[in-house]
Amino acid sequence: MSSSSTNRTGRVSSVNHERGTYEVTYRDRGKSVTQEINMISNGEYKMPKVGQVVSVQHNSNGTEAGVTFGTVWNSSNTPAEGYEGLFRKEYGERKGECYERYDSNTGVYEMNAPKRIHRNSKDEIYDEAKGSISLVAGGQVQITSTGSSVSISGATSAGVSAGTVMVINAGTDMTMEAAGKMGIVSGGTLQQQHGGDADIKYKGKLTEEITKDAKIEYKAKLEEKVTGEAKLDFPGGLKITVGGCTIEIDTSGNVKIDAPKIELKAADGEADIKQIKLTKHKHAGGPEPDPG
């Protein structure tokens, strides 16, 4: 034997997956089989299959001991793709099953797996892009924080949309705040439910427009207070019905009613203003009121 090491090419005859070694047979050596040969690892584990062609460097003391560099490209083991500027790493046993690839011509890096890609960190995972980031899924997309909060922010805008149903739920408090305009638009029914008190404050102008019939029902005590001027305009008419209680209007100013005709009806046919009965009131020098 030569004192120098020998490079040979053979086929894998058996694999010891636990130890990361395998045996190689050489046809030109009468199909002799080597002892288990160590594979160069560099911390990476990918074992060849039986029958694949591998490159082996034997030590100078014989053809049994040596180290293997792994599989080689040949007619039965061709690359999944190949061109200048392409770097590709196959992880699966079949080409295209699971791999990473980088195209230096386009600057695009890809990770591909047939089922799940799992990234795990004991501390932090940080993804950053100078351009856009897109998450596209054919199934459910879920973001969960088991120990802290989840936040979504945008320098200009942030949008959340759903094709059918959207649910926003908070275990305790919820706040919606806008420094500018805020709009709530519903193409169907809009429902608000309050299990406790409701405090609504308007510091600016309030405009409500109802284009269809509306029904507002209060099943509890209602108290409304307007510190400024209040103007109610009902061009279609106004009807107020109160059953079984008293209506009081208390003001330190004046009460003005301007109408072509004013009707006051009472069960006894009488109305009092400062204990003056309208039907029995007599002006000085005037006739007696008609009792009928």
Secondary structure, 3 states (H helix, E strand, C coil): CCCCCEEEEEEEEEEECCCCEEEEEEHHHCCEECCCEEECCCCCCCCCCCCCEEEEEECCCCCCCEEEEEECCECCECCCCCCCCEEEEECCCCCCCCEEEEECCCCEEEEECCCCCCCCCCCCCCCCCCCCCCCCCCCCCCCCCCCCCCCCCCCCCCCCCCCCCCCCCCCCCCCCCCCCCCCCCCCCCCCCCCCCCCCCCCCCCCCCCCCCCCCCCCCCCCCCCCCCCCCCCCCCCCCCCCCCCCCCCCCCCCCCCCCCCCCCCCCCCCCEECCEECCCCCCCCCCCCCCC
